[in-house]
Amino acid sequence: MATGVFTSWGEKGWTEEDKEVFMEKCTGSASKNLDSETATAYCECVLEKVQKEYPNPDDMDVNSERSQEIIDECNESLGLE
């Protein structure tokens, strides 16, 4: 099962740099357990969902129930569970 990578970026919404940093960190972590293509798809799924849930990346709470739900949703959608 892949795990999400959430850290704090920016204060005014998701910039392109925020998204790039998220993807680099996420795929780096996810690639430990997944092939590169699957890791990228997983991280794109997580990024899409966290951007909707947390319009300001500083509002993300990695320990929240919703963050875990996002991870679970992406794992399930990619058949990783």
Buried (B, 14 or more C-beta within 10 A) or exposed (E): EBBBBBEEBEEEEBEEEBBEBBBEBBBEBBBEEBEEEBBBBBBBBBBEBBBEBBEBBEEBEEEEEEBEEBBBEBBEEBEBE
